[in-house]
Amino acid sequence: MKRFCVSIVAVLTMAAATLAQPVVYFTSEITPESLVKIYKALGVEANGRVAVKISTGEGGNKHYLKPTLIRNLVDEVNGTIVECGTAYGGSRQDPAKHWQTIHEHGFDSIFAVDLMDEFGQIRIPIQDKKHLKYDIVGEHLANYDFMINLAHFKGHAMGGFGGVLKNASIGVASTAGKAYIHTAGKTDDAAKAWTPENLAAGPTQDFFLESMAAAAQAVHNYFNGRVIYINVMNNMSVDCDCDGNPAKPELKDMGIMASLDPVAVDQACLDMVFNHHGTAGDDNAPLIARINRQHGTYITDYAQSIGLGSKTYRLVKLQ
């Protein structure tokens, strides 16, 4: 009887632990309708002034999330597309060129769009001060009550991969804030961040990833729970949307993941990519190699360690 009771307690404890895990919702459909469906599955209504954080894509890039795909969701929440300038030149560091790229990619023809750091920036508190003293974001972040972090999951030359954690950290940071994160707190001057001297003496890769996780946590805390996270797993090139000439995706589209936990949803996408059985024409090996080259999976390890979320999750597939 005692052994039976112990077994029951173990089963109940395991069941309780499973239910306590964050839920990640998944749909294999990548359509405007499925984006709205997975948003509603989260059970949290985006209300007030809603910021929809996406990447509008570098000039020449064709892999960014298209306005036609995200339109129904943005309309559903009466959202504003928000972006910030880059820190590496290109078509999106100068606001005038950035607006031109936004127009060429069709966003301002459909949505209200806000370059949050066009006229200034603000510092927001950061919980993990290992490398950064604060997070530097576009000043218009203060104009919003709720954020939908709508990320395109794909590779990234420096981070290994880009998902919601990168979209919250590098994506919400101003030009100066991006330099501050990339250099793990050494400088917020974008002109100095990429000099040969600074690059040669730059932070270790793990310090950069730790800084991204800390900045993502700062944005998460800033909204005090009024934020949801969605990864769209399509056009998964080894290169980011910030690349004007990205490599052709070699991995087929997988679907959409969503959660209230940013660590869980990025980890779920990583698990799906790494556990995929690649075939000719549907090869996950190049993306895995890019992620491993940059030690990219470490960001979810560190984000979990600072309390941003959980790598352990419960996957719920939507019918």
C-alpha angles and dihedrals in degrees: 000000000000091000090049092052092049090051092051091050090050092050093048091047091051091048092050091049091051093051090048091058116101114260120238114195120210136192125176090209116095104195137121088256095051091052090057091044094054091045090054091047089065089067095219119114117222104220140156115036103349123202115200106200113205137145110255089202133242117278108276094023115122100181101076120113105280122233090236090058097049099035098096093051094047090048091047092060097031086237136176121225108236130196141158134215123271126242101220106063115246123120098317110049094076109062094222092053090043091055089049091053091047089053094046090052091051102242102121091048090065109022143037104257128198126193094205096200098040092109103021150323140243136207119237126194119270123207100201108056099177091119109355129056093199141344119260112213139164110286092233090069084088089064094069134080099190137023132209105199099207107182134180107226111220142116126298130203095224106022097038090232138014124222136133094312092058091041090055096045112032091020097056094037119100120238089272091044091054091053089048092053096042091053093043092241100318097116141353092201108107091198090059098038095075101040115124090245094053093043091051091051095034128132123283115264092252091054089055091050091047090051091051091051091049092050091048089053090051091057091044091052092044090064092044095219096323094116135089130196129223129175120194110204102204134115088019101188119170084242129073129244085253088071113091092203107034126180116261112265112255095185121076121240113275109187142256129308125195136179145149086238115074095197093051095050094048090046091050090054091048091050092051092050096044094045095047116115101230123215136177106296091015103061122162094178097090093051092046090050091052092049093047093046090062096037084241098166090065091080092071090046092054095040089055092048092056092048101254094128148310133286088203113078145156114245116216117189116211117224 
